[in-house]
Amino acid sequence: MELFSQQLINALVLGGIYALIAVGYTMVYGIIELINFAHGEIFMFGAYFAFTLVTGFNLPFWAAVPISMLLCAGIGMLMDLVAYRPLRNAARLSALITAIGVSIGLQNLARIIWGARQRPFPPESLPTFLRQGIPPSEPLPAFSFTETAIALPGGAFLPYRDLCIILLALILMIALNRLVSLTKIGKAMRACAQNRVAANLMGINTNRVIVITFAIGSALGAVAGVMVGMKEIIEPTMGYYKGVAAFAAAVLGGIGNITGAMLGGLLIGFAEVFGAGYIPGGSGYRVAIPYIVMIVVIIIRPSGLFGKSTATRA
């Protein structure tokens, strides 16, 4: 019971992180049908920006997170203006190759700026309740509080850090859903996703909508990067591994569908954590689990859980 509860917490945390990254992939694809492989590097830059702000500029953590979101939103907008807008009417392969090139370029830019060394967030730079919790050796009564974790029934512990990650991911996904469903820019996004040419003819500035879409997806990716930086380590390649898993989540949910990306992120998180924990030898190929899920989905249901199958006419 204790192991299951702990794995459930880990799966919710990882699934929330994947969902935030997957939303960036699916929003961009839904409007311009581009798989932005550089999105994983935006996620990585979000972690590095927050790390630099709290260690180099001595900003409080709560101030570093929104600034990192703004900086990553700016990179996303610049990426669209410089790399993707000139290729808007080019063949899809050209844009895809460009996305891979931007990904490699950003990864090496991070190596030049911060070096290749792995860096953790210094514990003193984080609020006390977000630091790594160490379960006490003495058993505590159910639901009692330690300095950094909540003791749950069955002996499991829910660190405040993980609780904050789960709640923040949930709040951001609800806010994004409301933004797309209820606001003027959200309606414009849905119109562009349905038919970009028709939306342009109806007076919608499609280029502006696309830039805003890049900004929103990049800002959410930055939050996910900070979350991973708090839990693990920060390095130039961190965006590649998490990015591929999040892309698998977007494919699972139905690429282009925001709700599907959120659910796909949670499902990939659960598959990875429980697969590594309960399948014999699963920890050895944990990184491969998202790939396996993506391949199975492509074979069985290429449109994903929420995607719509489209017919191709001659």
Disulfide bonds with the S-S distance in Angstrom:
none
